[in-house]
């Protein structure tokens, strides 16, 4: 079974990605240069969300982990989407995501620091 999510995430019209912040999703968002609306649920996801949003500055937190038991309302989602897509803060986050994506791709080029067949296959798949 084939899924189109890689092509969708990599598509130039995809402006953001609401994610649970599983590690694979984090790597995919970084590689494709798509900023994240981070909504972690459990396990490693809260730390991954902090890494993306506070360390790399490539996303926004939907709800702080300390409030994880509270209901996330439509207005909270609306606020995060507006901040990510239609604010100076969001512009800076999108710019940072694009810069990191470019740096990752350079490092994966032939002879680059991170080149490996699996990643090259992934990039070939999403950019075909």
Buried (B, 14 or more C-beta within 10 A) or exposed (E): EEEEEBBBBBEEEBBBBBBBBBEEBBBBBBBBBBBBBBBBEEEEBBEBBBBBBEEBBBBBBBBEEEEEEEEEEEEBBEEBBEBBBEEEEBEEBBBBBBEBBEEBBEEBEEEEEEEEEEBEEBBEEBEE
